[in-house]
Amino acid sequence: MSSSITSDARLTADLAERFAVIALSHVTREFPHKADHVFTGLQDIGPHRTHHPIFYGSFDWHSCVHGYWTLATLLRRFPDMPSAPAIRALFASSLTPSKVSVELDYLSRPMSAGFERPYGWGWLLKLAAELRLHDDPAAFNAIAPLAGAFSDRFKSFLPRATYPLRAGVHSNTAFALRLAMDYAETCGDPLLAGLARVTATDWYSNDADCQAWEPSGDEFLSPALMEAECLRRMWPEDRFRDWFARFLPRTAQREPATLFTPATVSDRSDGKIAHLDGLNLSRAWCWRGIASALAEDDPARAAALESAEVHLASALPHVAGDYMGEHWLASFALLALEA
């Protein structure tokens, strides 16, 4: 993919088609697969597709979910794209009430309470929020019960989650809340919206002068920028600006420098090291979101947009190539480009 990209880059029809081809190639690719599965007995042994007739591809359940989100977003944005018929056919055959019912049954297993918490929860809700925006309601209506189940899980879990998880990987709670908020507002779930807002405020509002000791060697999320983007999504603009000025007070000076420097990816065939391409893309997404809430004349805004440009340019050429990145990176590129 071309590395020519600027801070005002947006999704083009050509790039959308390339992303669609990538996603279509893996959302129904059954192997290799890494399962989040607890065996309680011999009865639990069997192909993962029997438990997950929709989200069995893309190496793991959550990547398959956001692969579907990628396709749904591209289809809405470019309904006449060359891959549109294939996407519609996939949704018609996969996003059905009967298959959703099997996915729901898996959640009712005694050892599935923590299944995909919180990353997969957030992404499933993000997918539902996207499908809610489509003219054809069939896919959203089919998946709505599954989204409701994950919303209920958030409502049960968040009051018990005394502390946030600040890691730069799947356990990051700021990322999950950020996605869940899109569902809560788009799909009309005020209880989840209120709980997400209160929880994020309790967890992060007192953070100040962030040192940003990152990245770690396998992160695909910035712990620092992710909580900022989470609060940017939760709060009114003026409140966020005041908090951000305390949280990263030297943004205009491009400090801490690590947040303005793309991570080096030494081996894209190594699934953990390849996470760092995702870090660069998700930082671009966060920086763009943060910049959108800052004043036009705030020098921190210019620094944020410049950093988004640099991070996008470093990672966008590597969305395709090795399957360890290819099965998920387009989703993060799409988040950044559409921010």
C-alpha positions in Angstrom: 0.0 0.0 0.0 1.2 3.5 -0.7 2.9 5.3 2.1 1.8 8.7 0.8 -0.6 9.9 3.4 -1.1 13.2 5.3 -2.8 14.2 8.5 -6.0 15.1 6.6 -6.0 11.7 4.8 -9.4 10.0 4.6 -10.7 6.7 3.3 -10.8 6.7 -0.5 -12.9 4.3 -2.7 -9.7 2.6 -3.8 -8.4 2.1 -0.3 -11.8 0.9 0.8 -11.8 -1.8 -1.9 -8.4 -3.0 -0.9 -9.4 -3.2 2.8 -12.6 -5.1 1.8 -10.6 -7.6 -0.2 -8.3 -8.2 2.8 -11.2 -8.6 5.2 -13.2 -10.9 2.9 -10.1 -13.2 2.6 -10.0 -13.9 6.3 -13.4 -13.6 8.1 -14.2 -17.1 6.8 -10.7 -18.5 7.0 -11.1 -21.1 9.7 -7.4 -21.9 10.3 -5.1 -21.1 11.9 -7.2 -20.2 14.9 -6.5 -19.2 18.5 -9.5 -19.9 20.7 -10.6 -18.3 24.0 -12.2 -21.5 25.3 -12.4 -23.3 28.6 -12.7 -27.0 28.5 -14.9 -28.4 31.2 -15.0 -31.9 29.9 -14.7 -34.1 26.8 -18.0 -32.7 25.5 -16.3 -29.4 24.9 -13.8 -30.8 22.4 -14.7 -30.0 18.9 -14.2 -27.6 16.0 -14.5 -24.0 17.2 -16.9 -23.4 14.3 -19.6 -25.5 16.1 -19.6 -22.9 18.9 -19.1 -19.8 16.7 -20.8 -20.3 13.4 -20.4 -16.6 12.6 -17.1 -15.5 14.1 -14.9 -18.5 13.5 -12.4 -16.9 11.1 -9.7 -14.3 11.2 -7.4 -16.2 13.6 -9.5 -15.4 16.7 -13.1 -14.5 17.6 -12.6 -10.8 18.3 -10.6 -10.3 15.1 -13.4 -11.9 13.1 -15.9 -9.6 14.8 -14.0 -6.5 13.9 -13.4 -7.9 10.4 -17.2 -7.9 10.0 -17.2 -4.3 11.4 -14.6 -3.3 8.8 -16.8 -4.8 6.0 -20.0 -3.2 7.4 -18.3 0.2 7.6 -16.9 0.0 4.1 -20.3 -1.2 2.7 -22.1 1.8 4.2 -19.4 4.3 3.1 -19.1 2.9 -0.5 -22.3 0.9 -1.2 -21.4 0.5 -4.9 -17.8 -0.7 -4.4 -16.8 -3.8 -6.3 -16.8 -6.0 -3.2 -20.3 -4.8 -2.1 -22.1 -7.9 -3.6 -19.8 -10.3 -1.8 -20.2 -8.4 1.5 -24.0 -8.4 1.2 -24.0 -12.1 0.4 -21.7 -12.9 3.4 -24.0 -10.9 5.8 -27.1 -12.6 4.4 -25.6 -16.1 5.0 -23.8 -15.4 8.3 -25.7 -12.7 10.2 -28.8 -14.8 10.7 -31.0 -15.3 13.8 -30.2 -19.1 13.9 -26.4 -18.5 13.9 -26.7 -15.7 16.4 -28.6 -18.1 18.7 -25.6 -20.5 18.7 -23.2 -17.7 19.5 -25.6 -16.7 22.4 -25.7 -20.3 23.6 -21.9 -20.3 24.0 -22.2 -17.3 26.3 -24.5 -19.3 28.6 -21.9 -21.9 29.3 -20.8 -21.8 33.0 -17.2 -21.1 32.1 -17.9 -18.4 29.5 -18.6 -15.5 31.8 -15.3 -13.9 31.1 -15.2 -14.8 27.4 -13.5 -12.1 25.4 -13.7 -9.5 28.3 -13.5 -6.6 27.6 -12.0 -6.3 24.1 -14.4 -8.7 22.3 -17.3 -7.1 24.2 -16.4 -3.7 22.9 -15.9 -4.8 19.3 -19.2 -6.7 19.2 -21.0 -3.6 20.4 -19.1 -1.5 17.8 -20.3 -3.9 15.1 -23.9 -3.6 16.2 -23.6 0.2 16.3 -22.4 0.2 12.7 -25.1 -2.2 11.5 -27.7 0.0 13.1 -26.7 2.8 10.7 -27.4 0.6 7.6 -30.5 1.1 5.5 -31.3 -2.6 5.5 -32.1 -3.5 9.1 -31.8 -7.3 8.7 -28.2 -7.7 9.9 -28.7 -5.4 12.9 -32.0 -7.1 13.9 -30.3 -10.5 13.7 -27.3 -9.5 15.9 -29.2 -7.3 18.3 -29.8 -10.1 20.9 -26.1 -10.8 21.0 -25.3 -7.1 21.4 -27.8 -7.0 24.2 -26.1 -9.9 25.9 -22.7 -8.1 25.8 -24.3 -4.9 27.0 -25.7 -6.7 29.9 -22.2 -8.1 30.7 -20.8 -4.6 30.8 -23.6 -3.6 33.1 -22.8 -6.5 35.4 -19.0 -6.1 35.3 -18.4 -2.4 35.5 -19.8 -1.8 39.0 -17.4 -4.6 40.2 -14.4 -3.3 38.3 -12.7 -1.3 41.1 -9.6 -0.5 39.0 -9.0 0.0 35.2 -6.7 -2.2 33.2 -4.1 0.1 31.6 -2.2 -2.5 29.5 -1.7 -1.8 25.8 -3.3 -5.1 24.7 -6.8 -6.7 24.8 -7.4 -6.2 28.5 -7.4 -2.4 28.1 -10.6 -1.1 29.6 -10.5 2.4 28.1 -10.6 0.9 24.6 -13.6 -1.3 25.4 -15.5 1.6 27.0 -14.7 3.8 24.0 -16.3 1.4 21.6 -19.2 0.5 24.0 -20.1 4.2 24.1 -20.7 4.2 20.4 -23.2 1.4 20.7 -24.9 2.9 23.8 -25.6 6.2 22.0 -26.3 4.8 18.5 -28.6 2.0 19.6 -30.3 3.8 22.5 -28.9 2.2 25.7 -28.8 5.0 28.2 -28.1 2.8 31.1 -24.9 1.5 29.5 -24.0 5.1 28.4 -24.3 6.4 31.9 -22.5 3.6 33.5 -19.6 3.8 31.0 -19.3 7.6 31.5 -19.3 7.3 35.3 -16.8 4.4 35.3 -14.4 6.1 32.9 -14.6 9.3 35.0 -13.9 7.4 38.2 -11.0 5.5 36.7 -9.2 8.3 34.8 -10.3 11.8 35.8 -7.6 12.3 38.4 -4.7 11.2 36.1 -2.2 14.0 35.5 1.3 14.6 34.1 1.4 11.2 32.3 4.9 9.9 31.8 3.8 7.5 29.0 6.2 4.6 29.8 5.5 2.9 26.5 5.5 1.1 24.2 6.0 -2.4 25.5 7.1 -5.0 23.1 3.7 -6.4 22.1 1.3 -3.4 22.5 -1.3 -2.4 19.9 -2.9 0.3 22.1 -1.3 3.3 23.8 -2.3 3.2 27.5 -1.8 6.9 27.7 -3.6 8.0 24.5 -6.3 5.4 24.8 -7.6 6.8 28.1 -7.5 10.3 26.6 -9.5 9.2 23.6 -11.9 7.4 26.0 -12.6 10.6 28.0 -12.7 12.7 24.9 -15.6 10.5 23.8 -17.3 10.6 27.2 -17.1 14.3 28.2 -18.1 17.7 26.9 -15.3 19.4 25.0 -14.5 22.0 27.6 -14.1 19.5 30.4 -11.9 17.3 28.2 -9.7 20.2 27.3 -9.1 21.2 30.9 -8.3 17.6 31.8 -6.0 17.0 28.8 -4.0 20.1 29.6 -3.2 18.5 32.9 -2.8 14.9 31.6 -0.3 15.7 28.9 0.8 19.2 29.7 3.8 19.2 27.3 2.0 18.0 24.1 2.9 21.2 22.2 6.5 20.5 22.9 5.9 16.9 21.7 6.7 15.3 25.0 6.7 12.6 26.2 8.7 12.0 23.0 7.6 8.3 22.9 4.0 9.3 22.1 5.2 11.2 19.0 7.6 8.5 17.7 6.2 5.5 15.8 7.1 2.1 17.2 9.7 0.0 15.3 8.4 -3.3 14.0 11.3 -5.7 13.7 9.4 -8.8 12.5 5.9 -8.8 11.0 5.8 -12.6 11.0 5.8 -12.6 14.8 2.2 -12.1 15.9 3.2 -10.3 19.1 5.8 -8.0 17.5 3.3 -7.3 14.7 1.1 -5.7 17.3 3.2 -2.6 17.1 1.9 -1.8 13.6 -1.5 -1.7 15.3 -0.1 0.6 18.0 1.0 3.0 15.3 -2.5 3.0 13.7 -4.4 3.2 17.0 -2.2 6.1 18.1 -3.1 7.9 14.9 -6.8 7.2 15.7 -6.4 8.6 19.2 -4.4 11.7 18.1 -7.0 12.6 15.6 -9.8 12.2 18.1 -7.9 14.2 20.7 -7.1 17.0 18.1 -10.8 17.2 17.2 -11.6 18.4 20.7 -8.8 20.9 21.0 -9.1 24.6 20.0 -8.0 25.5 16.5 -5.3 27.8 17.8 -4.0 25.4 20.5 -0.4 24.4 19.6 -1.2 21.0 21.1 -3.7 20.4 18.3 -1.0 20.9 15.6 1.3 18.5 17.5 -1.5 15.9 17.7 -2.3 16.1 14.0 1.3 16.0 13.0 1.8 12.9 15.2 -1.2 11.2 13.6 0.3 11.8 10.1 3.6 10.3 11.1 2.1 7.2 12.7 -0.2 6.6 9.8 2.6 6.9 7.3 4.7 4.4 9.3 2.0 1.7 9.5 -0.5 2.0 6.6 1.9 0.3 4.0 1.9 -2.8 6.3 -1.8 -3.5 6.6 -1.4 -6.4 4.2 1.5 -8.8 3.9 1.9 -11.4 6.7 -1.3 -13.0 8.1 -0.2 -12.2 11.6 -1.1 -8.6 10.9 -3.3 -9.0 7.9 -6.1 -10.6 9.8 -6.8 -7.5 11.9 -4.8 -4.4 10.9 -7.3 -3.0 8.4 -9.7 -2.4 11.2 -7.3 -0.2 13.0 -6.4 1.6 9.8 -10.1 2.2 9.2 -10.5 3.6 12.7 -7.7 6.1 12.1 -8.7 7.1 8.6 -12.3 7.7 9.6 -11.5 9.6 12.9 
